[in-house]
Structure formats: structure tokens, C-alpha cells
Amino acid sequence: MEKLKEIIRLGSELRLSNRAIARALKVSRPVVAQYLSDFKATGLNYSEVKDLGHDDLLELINRNKWVDNQRYEVLLEGFKDYLKELKRPGVTLQVLWEEYKRAYPDGYSYSQFCYHFQIWRNGSALTMHIEHKAGDKMFVDFTGKKLTVTNPKTGAKREAEVFVAILGASQLTYAEARYTQQKADWIRANENALWYMGGVPRAIVPDCLKSGVTKGDKYDPDINPEYADFARHYDTVILPARPHRPQDKALVENAVKIVYSRVFAPLRNQVFYSLDDLNQVIIEQVEKHNDRFFQRINISRSQLFKEIEQPVLKPLTPEKYELRSFQSVKVQFNYHVFLSCDNHYYSVPYQHRGKRVKIIYADSYVEIYRNNIRIAFHKRVRTRNKYTTIPEHMPHNHRFYNDWSPEKMIEWAEQKGSFIRELIEKLLEKRTHPEQSYKVCLGVINLSKKYGEGRVDRACKRALDFHYYSYKAVKNILEKGLDKIEELQLAHQKLPEHQNIRGSEYYR
């Protein structure tokens, strides 16, 4: 460096700070500090070297460093291993320096150790990020650009979103195409990434897209409940990137750029007739990328992953995640909840009437939770406007009705009277829920306790004639005594002859 003598003059003579010298001479502050430290080790002052030429001054300084050169060579040999070790959980430069000093008691001090490592890292490992610990985070996002799938019959093209995932420490990358960014596709893509990695990181870091985060916030974002449930299944956590903080997702954005050059570009002239065919070629290109060496380190992402990251990932669960949906509802007065997507009712223990609960449903089952405690479990039924009721959920006085069947109710009504039986049959056909019809049928039958079976049978006949199929209609007939009135057989009576009758001759 031609400015070496000026650095010594400003530092030893004028006593300027390293920062001021660096700013004045437009060189880096660590370089200033290193040269001043080397000159101080010679024991000379500026007046003794001011007349020396640059080469002579540099030789004088380096002659005093020959012992340091040997120490540096030893230190330099360990830097590549140190870089990998720093990605392991709990490993810091302090830990590595302590191990280094135990092996080399005459080695560098901690500050010099850190300085030399930083200089080497900046020059040799620009693509590596020490801050990402092995097994700690997986960053996920969709690319902005899309690929296309062509319908083989019509030739119509359909755009496909491309999902990208990358592990922080090894930078092992995964990509796949999905037709949408909706929750189902988003969660399945996340799951496929975990199975490709062969393990689970401690956290997944998505951008604030709606399929993953319902409301972005710097401090307390709202995670989509389905996405959070997926994370619980795999024993990990969702840590969304902060809004307007590009540094939180710099790694995955860089991965997206790499996917553009190493996946999109090679496939730009190819035609794909199915999403499966497209994904097969995508994963082939991704694996080529993972097997390439880093630009300045003689190791690939796949090798680094196997060495430092794969051993510390948490194991996958035996079963894949079954996609579940969520609905918050209030328990109805009849201790049932309404699942709107199926238009079906499911029972809960009657003690929870009027309480707010959460329905979690999958393809084959329905679970109902209150205060994070499961209070009901049902097999999913998609019959519309029907009820699924567990007898144990009913109050004791309601379980009596649950023991009845339509056949048993009709048989009992037949014993009371033929018209009572006929009306009971109409009531059973009319009501949607069996429990409702049983109550009404018992009400009609029990009227015989007060009015007698004969009167109730005649009242049922009158209700049938007028198509009044209800308990209230029968009760009203009995209360007003309408069952006692003899009905005139008007249809069978002849009208008397009189002058107001025109007769058939009139219409000829």
C-alpha cells in the first residue's frame, strides 16, 4: 500500500483515530488498525522511518512478523471448518477461540482471532451467512413469475405458481409448481419441502401472503389457523417475515433469483402437458443446483446439508398432515352446532348450549373444541339439513325420546285409534329431525289421558280432513269441542226444488 507511510504519520505523529485516518485516506478502518499495530510492534517511531522508501518500510514491518506468519498459517487452515462449525446450534466465535487456544496456547488473542476470521470470511465466503444456524429456519415463498402447463387436447395454457423453500444454514433449495397460492396448495407445498429435506427445522419463515398470515404485524402477526395447525402437526413454528423488512426474507428472495436462472431459463422453450411432468423436471434442475459448488468454497449445498444440517433437523411425523379447516360458531339451544359447508348439524354435550366453540373438520371427521379442549368428535356426514346426535350429549329427559323409532311410535298410536295412527304417520313424514316429531307425536297420544281415546281419535280425523297436521290443531279441536259436532254430509244431500233453480234446460 503506497499510503502506508501516511498512515504511520497520521497515527503515531498526529494521534488521529483509526476512523479519521480511514476517512482521510479512503481506506478501510481494519487495514489502518492492522498497519498501525504492525508498526508499533517494531518499537520504532515515525521520525526513524520517515526517510525510508515504501518497499524498505514494508520489509521492516514484515521482518518483525515472521513469527506471526507461522501462527496465521495455522489459523488459516482452520477457517473453513470454523465456518461450518458456526452453523451448529450454540457454536460462537468465543467457543471456537477457546478451543483454538487450548490447542495452541501461543495463538492469537480473541480480538485478533475475530479480526483475521472476518477478513478471510469477507474475501472467501461471501455466499455464506453465519447468522443462520443449522436446522433453525426454512424460508418459503412463491416466485413472482410463473410457468405454464398446456392442455394436450385444447392447447389452452394454464399458469402455475412456483413455490420455493430454502434452509438457512446449508442453503439447500426446493421448488415445485402449484396451480394456486390458496391455503391447500400452500400447505401441501410446505409439506413437500419438509419431506424433500427429510426433516423439520425449528421454524418456517413465510412472507406475509394471505394463505399463511391473515394479518401481518411487526410484533404480533395473526397466523392462518390452518397453517398454524400444520406447524403443530410437524412440531415447528411459523415466524412470518416482518412487513417492509426485506432483510428478513433476503435469503429466499435470493433463492427465487437463482430459481429464475437455473430452473426457469433452462425450461423456457419446453412444453409441459401436466403439472406432474413440470414438477419432475423442476426437481431435476433443483438437484443440479444443490449439487453445484459455492462460488468461493469448495463444497456444494447438498454436501453442506449432509454435514451440518441434516443431523440436527427434527424427525418427520410418521403420517402426513391431513388438511383441516376451522369454523367458529355458537352452540344452538338444541345443543347442536351447524357446519355451514355441509349444511349439517352435530351434537355437543348439552352443558355447552349457548357457548362459542371451534369446529375443526377434515375429510373424514369433525372435532368440536371449547377453550382448546375437545368436547365432541363425529364422523363427517355430508347429508344436508340432517342431524348427527350422540345420545350421551343429550339431557336425561331427552334420551327417552332417543330410544323411540318411527315404527314403535306408529305401533303405539295404532293401539289408540286408526285416525291417531294416520295423523302420527303424517307428523313423522313432515318433521326434519326425529326428536322434534317424537315430541309432537307423544303430545297427540297423551291427549287421550285428558280427553279419552275416542275423542282424540275423532279430533285427529277432523284435523286430517282439513289437512291440519299438528299437535296444536288437535288440541284446539278438543278444547272447543269440535270433535263432538256431527258433520253434515253435504256432498250426499239433494237440494229441494224451488223457482230459483234454472235447470239444465237453461244452458241449452
Secondary structure as the mmCIF struct_conf table of DSSP 4:
data_model
#
loop_
_struct_conf.conf_type_id
_struct_conf.id
_struct_conf.beg_label_comp_id
_struct_conf.beg_label_asym_id
_struct_conf.beg_label_seq_id
_struct_conf.end_label_comp_id
_struct_conf.end_label_asym_id
_struct_conf.end_label_seq_id
TURN_TY1_P TURN_TY1_P1 GLU A 2 LYS A 3
HELX_RH_AL_P HELX_RH_AL_P1 LEU A 4 ILE A 8
HELX_RH_PI_P HELX_RH_PI_P1 ARG A 9 GLU A 13
BEND BEND1 LEU A 14 LEU A 14
HELX_RH_AL_P HELX_RH_AL_P2 ASN A 18 LEU A 25
TURN_TY1_P TURN_TY1_P2 LYS A 26 LYS A 26
HELX_RH_AL_P HELX_RH_AL_P3 ARG A 29 THR A 42
TURN_TY1_P TURN_TY1_P3 GLY A 43 GLY A 43
HELX_RH_AL_P HELX_RH_AL_P4 TYR A 46 VAL A 49
TURN_TY1_P TURN_TY1_P4 LYS A 50 ASP A 51
BEND BEND2 LEU A 52 LEU A 52
HELX_RH_AL_P HELX_RH_AL_P5 HIS A 54 ARG A 63
TURN_TY1_P TURN_TY1_P5 ASN A 64 LYS A 65
HELX_RH_AL_P HELX_RH_AL_P6 TRP A 66 GLU A 85
TURN_TY1_P TURN_TY1_P6 LEU A 86 LYS A 87
BEND BEND3 ARG A 88 ARG A 88
TURN_TY1_P TURN_TY1_P7 PRO A 89 GLY A 90
HELX_RH_AL_P HELX_RH_AL_P7 LEU A 93 ALA A 103
TURN_TY1_P TURN_TY1_P8 PRO A 105 ASP A 106
BEND BEND4 GLY A 107 GLY A 107
HELX_RH_AL_P HELX_RH_AL_P8 TYR A 110 SER A 124
TURN_TY1_P TURN_TY1_P9 LEU A 126 THR A 127
TURN_TY1_P TURN_TY1_P10 ILE A 130 GLU A 131
BEND BEND5 HIS A 132 HIS A 132
TURN_TY1_P TURN_TY1_P11 ALA A 134 ASP A 136
STRN STRN1 LYS A 137 PHE A 142
BEND BEND6 GLY A 144 LYS A 145
STRN STRN2 LEU A 147 THR A 150
TURN_TY1_P TURN_TY1_P12 PRO A 152 THR A 154
STRN STRN3 LYS A 157 LEU A 167
TURN_TY1_P TURN_TY1_P13 GLY A 168 SER A 170
STRN STRN4 THR A 173 ARG A 178
BEND BEND7 TYR A 179 TYR A 179
BEND BEND8 GLN A 182 GLN A 182
HELX_RH_AL_P HELX_RH_AL_P9 LYS A 183 MET A 197
TURN_TY1_P TURN_TY1_P14 GLY A 198 GLY A 198
BEND BEND9 GLY A 199 GLY A 199
STRN STRN5 VAL A 200 VAL A 200
BEND BEND10 ARG A 202 ARG A 202
STRN STRN6 ALA A 203 PRO A 206
BEND BEND11 CYS A 208 CYS A 208
TURN_TY1_P TURN_TY1_P15 LYS A 210 GLY A 212
STRN STRN7 VAL A 213 LYS A 215
BEND BEND12 LYS A 218 TYR A 219
STRN STRN8 ASP A 222 ILE A 223
HELX_RH_AL_P HELX_RH_AL_P10 PRO A 225 HIS A 233
TURN_TY1_P TURN_TY1_P16 TYR A 234 ASP A 235
STRN STRN9 VAL A 237 ILE A 238
HELX_LH_PP_P HELX_LH_PP_P1 PRO A 240 ARG A 242
TURN_TY1_P TURN_TY1_P17 PRO A 243 HIS A 244
HELX_RH_3T_P HELX_RH_3T_P1 PRO A 246 LYS A 249
HELX_RH_AL_P HELX_RH_AL_P11 ALA A 250 VAL A 259
HELX_RH_PI_P HELX_RH_PI_P2 TYR A 260 PHE A 264
HELX_RH_AL_P HELX_RH_AL_P12 ALA A 265 LEU A 267
TURN_TY1_P TURN_TY1_P18 ARG A 268 ASN A 269
BEND BEND13 TYR A 273 SER A 274
HELX_RH_AL_P HELX_RH_AL_P13 LEU A 275 ASP A 291
BEND BEND14 ARG A 292 ARG A 292
STRN STRN10 PHE A 293 PHE A 293
HELX_LH_PP_P HELX_LH_PP_P2 PHE A 294 PHE A 294
BEND BEND15 GLN A 295 ASN A 298
STRN STRN11 SER A 300 SER A 300
HELX_RH_AL_P HELX_RH_AL_P14 ARG A 301 LEU A 304
HELX_RH_PI_P HELX_RH_PI_P3 PHE A 305 GLU A 309
HELX_RH_3T_P HELX_RH_3T_P2 GLN A 310 VAL A 312
BEND BEND16 LEU A 313 LEU A 313
STRN STRN12 LYS A 314 LYS A 314
HELX_LH_PP_P HELX_LH_PP_P3 PRO A 315 THR A 317
BEND BEND17 PRO A 318 GLU A 319
HELX_LH_PP_P HELX_LH_PP_P4 LYS A 320 LEU A 323
STRN STRN13 SER A 325 LYS A 330
TURN_TY1_P TURN_TY1_P19 PHE A 333 ASN A 334
BEND BEND18 TYR A 335 TYR A 335
STRN STRN14 HIS A 336 LEU A 339
TURN_TY1_P TURN_TY1_P20 SER A 340 ASN A 343
STRN STRN15 HIS A 344 SER A 347
HELX_RH_3T_P HELX_RH_3T_P3 TYR A 350 HIS A 352
TURN_TY1_P TURN_TY1_P21 ARG A 353 GLY A 354
STRN STRN16 ARG A 356 TYR A 361
BEND BEND19 ASP A 363 SER A 364
STRN STRN17 TYR A 365 ARG A 370
TURN_TY1_P TURN_TY1_P22 ASN A 371 ASN A 372
STRN STRN18 ILE A 373 LYS A 379
TURN_TY1_P TURN_TY1_P23 ARG A 384 ASN A 385
STRN STRN19 TYR A 387 THR A 388
HELX_RH_3T_P HELX_RH_3T_P4 PRO A 391 HIS A 393
BEND BEND20 MET A 394 MET A 394
HELX_RH_AL_P HELX_RH_AL_P15 HIS A 396 ASN A 402
TURN_TY1_P TURN_TY1_P24 ASP A 403 ASP A 403
HELX_RH_AL_P HELX_RH_AL_P16 PRO A 406 LYS A 416
HELX_RH_AL_P HELX_RH_AL_P17 SER A 418 LYS A 430
BEND BEND21 THR A 432 HIS A 433
HELX_RH_AL_P HELX_RH_AL_P18 PRO A 434 ASN A 446
TURN_TY1_P TURN_TY1_P25 LEU A 447 LEU A 447
HELX_RH_AL_P HELX_RH_AL_P19 SER A 448 TYR A 451
HELX_RH_AL_P HELX_RH_AL_P20 GLU A 453 ASP A 465
TURN_TY1_P TURN_TY1_P26 PHE A 466 HIS A 467
BEND BEND22 SER A 470 SER A 470
HELX_RH_AL_P HELX_RH_AL_P21 TYR A 471 GLU A 479
TURN_TY1_P TURN_TY1_P27 LYS A 480 GLY A 481
HELX_RH_3T_P HELX_RH_3T_P5 LEU A 482 LYS A 484
BEND BEND23 ILE A 485 ILE A 485
HELX_LH_PP_P HELX_LH_PP_P5 GLU A 486 LEU A 488
HELX_RH_3T_P HELX_RH_3T_P6 LEU A 490 HIS A 492
HELX_LH_PP_P HELX_LH_PP_P6 GLN A 493 GLU A 497
TURN_TY1_P TURN_TY1_P28 GLN A 499 ASN A 500
HELX_RH_3T_P HELX_RH_3T_P7 SER A 504 TYR A 507
#
